[in-house]
Amino acid sequence: MDRNDVDWAGYFPAVVTPFTESGALDTDTLHALIEQYVERGMHGVVVNGTCGEWFSQSVDERHAVAETAVAAAAGRLRVLVGCTSNTAENVEVLAAHALGAGADGVLASAPPYIKLFPDEVVAWYEDIGERIAGPLVVYNWPHGTGIDIDSDLADRLADVKAVVAIKDSTPDADQFFETSRRVRDRVRVFGPYMSTRGVEVLRTEGGDGFVGGGSLHGRPDPAFWENHWAGDVAPMQEYAEKADRLFPKLWLPGGWAGIYGSYQAQLKALMHMLGQPAGHVRRPRLPITDPRDLAAMRAVLVEEGLLPSESGTA
């Protein structure tokens, strides 16, 4: 399999997994969130990734999240399911369920904590590729795995059976764009193209999409890619300038955590402010409760025009 076996492109929100305040899985809210993403024209979703707090779910809960997302999407957008685990056998079980439930593909990082060496990373994905009966996304998540899949390693992984895409969350922009140049002929590349630098790369070299933490902008997120496909660069540049301005006001460098709390807790708090179904985080994650932090986050949304000011003007 390779990039030509799938049609994945555009904006895919990394979907949060809603929990109730007491910590129970809230599939009703998840269903409502997927429905909102459909209504806003997202091109796909990724569930049970980093934003989805897969690490605090049981296997049965991970199955329920996959089933809920597929049912809610109802074929109206692509659904990719995170199947990261510490053994290939576990990934195989999760992937078989996700694909059997109707997911379009599965996503897996290198196993957390173990810090594999490059040859071990290749062997890991070769093993997974032999075990699953569907398209696989390599997820480069240095903060969670302790390793960064550099361009040389990505080049090797692009030839692994079943690998059709890479979601690259490296904090090294130079490395990302080099990886994009080297592997896009074989796999689809999802990464930080929605920036001023990324717009130029899209214009001159091309790119496939972005998996963002939720969708704070709403409809403008997928519209960015639709403008790209139509060759309309000006609105892409305008979007990118706003995104470049917003990011450092809310997220730590590298995008692995929020300024005011964990990535998941801050994202869910922001989503609530924007009227998006989000639910609560589950322990060991803790919610953001300090009124000063919440007020500061809301002020950023107002300043950037994502929320109206109290006076009714942006």
CORFEN-V420390 format. One record per run of one state. SS is the DSSP state (H for helix, E for strand, L for the rest). FROM is the first residue (numbers start at 1). LEN is the number of residues. If there is no record, write none. Layout:
SS_FROM_LEN / SS_FROM_LEN
This chain:
L_1_2 / H_3_3 / L_6_4 / E_10_5 / L_15_4 / E_19_1 / L_20_5 / E_25_1 / L_26_1 / H_27_13 / L_40_4 / E_44_4 / L_48_6 / H_54_3 / L_57_2 / H_59_15 / L_74_4 / E_78_5 / L_83_5 / H_88_14 / L_102_3 / E_105_5 / L_110_8 / H_118_14 / L_132_4 / E_136_5 / L_141_1 / H_142_4 / L_146_5 / H_151_7 / L_158_5 / E_163_6 / L_169_4 / H_173_11 / L_184_4 / E_188_3 / L_191_5 / H_196_9 / L_205_4 / E_209_5 / L_214_5 / H_219_12 / L_231_2 / H_233_18 / E_251_1 / L_252_6 / E_258_1 / L_259_4 / H_263_11 / L_274_6 / E_280_1 / L_281_10 / H_291_13 / L_304_11
